[in-house]
Amino acid sequence: MDIRPEGTKDYGAIQHIHDHAFGSAEESALVHTLRQHPLFLPELSLVASVEGKLVGHILLFPVIIKNKHQKHPALALAPMAVLPAHQNEGIGSALTQHATEAARAVGYTAIVVLGYPQYYPRFGFKPAASFNIFPPAREWSSAFFVLELTGGALADVSGVVQYPPEFGI
Ligand SMILES: CC(C)(COP(=O)(O)OP(=O)(O)OC[C@H]1O[C@@H](n2cnc3c(N)ncnc32)[C@H](O)[C@@H]1OP(=O)(O)O)[C@@H](O)C(=O)NCCC(=O)NCCS
């Protein structure tokens, strides 16, 4: 398996991965829209390939953890997908780990995710509520997690995560 940042020639394969993994075009449309956004960082949009074929994609996109007194920059993990024929082969885990390292290299200190409670804790994600960090929609609360990229990075950070309007939240 090889993991690297996306390039322009990968756009079609990335769309195919999301459409098949999610069974709808919503996530691939979101990826397409976010690519046009001034905050988009191609080094945080990673593809996984097996024997030269793209089989997985992960995107980290800037968000803000905001309260009355402060705005703290963070990243949201969304979306991630692996082609159904290649799921349960460790590709999602490898993408998550590589994306985490890439985020740290760019200088971010935290990643939030709305995701499966049985999945993300294995990478060190903790319930966001334990940091007094909350999702923009109350109904997400039990599936909203945060990963500190450096020890204690969120010690003085709390608030509600504000996604760019393109997420449609
Ligand atoms: C979620 C997803 C990216 C994981 O990728 P993957 O390459 O299959 O993941 P890995 O092989 O690294 O890990 C497999 C683990 O993920 C778990 N997993 C996959 N889908 C899951 C789900 N819907 N709920 C809970 N756990 C799930 C598997 O049960 C397996 O757990 P185990 O290791 O305890 O057996 C992939 O299943 C996928 O594309 N799903 C459809 C799109 C989606 O839901 N994306 C997630 C958005 S948060």
The ligand as an SDF file (V2000), in Angstrom:
LIG
                    3D

 48 50  0  0  0  0  0  0  0  0999 V2000
  -14.8740    3.5380    7.6670 C   0  0  0  0  0  0  0  0  0  0  0  0
  -13.8810    3.0970    6.6030 C   0  0  0  0  0  0  0  0  0  0  0  0
  -13.1870    4.3090    6.0110 C   0  0  0  0  0  0  0  0  0  0  0  0
  -12.8270    2.2140    7.3000 C   0  0  0  0  0  0  0  0  0  0  0  0
  -11.8510    1.8510    6.3460 O   0  0  0  0  0  0  0  0  0  0  0  0
  -11.1760    0.3950    6.3720 P   0  0  0  0  0  0  0  0  0  0  0  0
  -10.0110    0.4330    5.4610 O   0  0  0  0  0  0  0  0  0  0  0  0
  -12.2150   -0.6280    6.1180 O   0  0  0  0  0  0  0  0  0  0  0  0
  -10.7290    0.3290    7.9040 O   0  0  0  0  0  0  0  0  0  0  0  0
   -9.6190   -0.5860    8.5650 P   0  0  0  0  0  0  0  0  0  0  0  0
   -9.3850   -1.7930    7.7390 O   0  0  0  0  0  0  0  0  0  0  0  0
   -8.4660    0.2550    8.9200 O   0  0  0  0  0  0  0  0  0  0  0  0
  -10.3380   -0.9560    9.9120 O   0  0  0  0  0  0  0  0  0  0  0  0
  -11.4180   -1.8400    9.8730 C   0  0  0  0  0  0  0  0  0  0  0  0
  -12.2090   -1.6220   11.1360 C   0  0  0  0  0  0  0  0  0  0  0  0
  -13.1450   -0.5700   10.9000 O   0  0  0  0  0  0  0  0  0  0  0  0
  -14.3830   -0.9400   11.4200 C   0  0  0  0  0  0  0  0  0  0  0  0
  -15.4940   -0.2750   10.7590 N   0  0  0  0  0  0  0  0  0  0  0  0
  -15.7010   -0.1220    9.4390 C   0  0  0  0  0  0  0  0  0  0  0  0
  -16.9180    0.4280    9.2310 N   0  0  0  0  0  0  0  0  0  0  0  0
  -17.4500    0.6190   10.4590 C   0  0  0  0  0  0  0  0  0  0  0  0
  -18.6870    1.1100   10.9160 C   0  0  0  0  0  0  0  0  0  0  0  0
  -19.6390    1.4810   10.0530 N   0  0  0  0  0  0  0  0  0  0  0  0
  -18.8950    1.1710   12.2420 N   0  0  0  0  0  0  0  0  0  0  0  0
  -17.9580    0.7630   13.1200 C   0  0  0  0  0  0  0  0  0  0  0  0
  -16.7740    0.2460   12.7420 N   0  0  0  0  0  0  0  0  0  0  0  0
  -16.5410    0.1840   11.4270 C   0  0  0  0  0  0  0  0  0  0  0  0
  -14.4180   -2.4250   11.1090 C   0  0  0  0  0  0  0  0  0  0  0  0
  -15.3860   -3.0640   11.8940 O   0  0  0  0  0  0  0  0  0  0  0  0
  -13.0150   -2.8700   11.4870 C   0  0  0  0  0  0  0  0  0  0  0  0
  -12.9440   -3.0510   12.8990 O   0  0  0  0  0  0  0  0  0  0  0  0
  -11.9480   -4.1340   13.5560 P   0  0  0  0  0  0  0  0  0  0  0  0
  -10.5560   -3.7100   13.1860 O   0  0  0  0  0  0  0  0  0  0  0  0
  -12.2230   -3.9910   15.0230 O   0  0  0  0  0  0  0  0  0  0  0  0
  -12.3380   -5.4360   12.9550 O   0  0  0  0  0  0  0  0  0  0  0  0
  -14.5490    2.2560    5.4850 C   0  0  0  0  0  0  0  0  0  0  0  0
  -15.2400    1.1970    6.0810 O   0  0  0  0  0  0  0  0  0  0  0  0
  -15.5050    3.0550    4.6130 C   0  0  0  0  0  0  0  0  0  0  0  0
  -15.1200    3.6230    3.6040 O   0  0  0  0  0  0  0  0  0  0  0  0
  -16.8050    3.0670    4.9880 N   0  0  0  0  0  0  0  0  0  0  0  0
  -17.8200    3.7490    4.2000 C   0  0  0  0  0  0  0  0  0  0  0  0
  -17.6490    5.2380    4.2660 C   0  0  0  0  0  0  0  0  0  0  0  0
  -17.6550    5.7240    5.7090 C   0  0  0  0  0  0  0  0  0  0  0  0
  -18.5170    5.3780    6.4960 O   0  0  0  0  0  0  0  0  0  0  0  0
  -16.6560    6.5700    6.0470 N   0  0  0  0  0  0  0  0  0  0  0  0
  -16.4070    6.9860    7.4200 C   0  0  0  0  0  0  0  0  0  0  0  0
  -16.7670    8.3570    7.6570 C   0  0  0  0  0  0  0  0  0  0  0  0
  -16.3850    8.7630    9.3770 S   0  0  0  0  0  0  0  0  0  0  0  0
  1  2  1  0
  2  3  1  0
  2  4  1  0
  2 36  1  0
  4  5  1  0
  5  6  1  0
  6  7  2  0
  6  8  1  0
  6  9  1  0
  9 10  1  0
 10 11  2  0
 10 12  1  0
 10 13  1  0
 13 14  1  0
 14 15  1  0
 15 16  1  0
 15 30  1  0
 16 17  1  0
 17 18  1  0
 17 28  1  0
 18 19  1  0
 18 27  1  0
 19 20  2  0
 20 21  1  0
 21 22  1  0
 21 27  2  0
 22 23  1  0
 22 24  2  0
 24 25  1  0
 25 26  2  0
 26 27  1  0
 28 29  1  0
 28 30  1  0
 30 31  1  0
 31 32  1  0
 32 33  2  0
 32 34  1  0
 32 35  1  0
 36 37  1  0
 36 38  1  0
 38 39  2  0
 38 40  1  0
 40 41  1  0
 41 42  1  0
 42 43  1  0
 43 44  2  0
 43 45  1  0
 45 46  1  0
 46 47  1  0
 47 48  1  0
M  END
$$$$
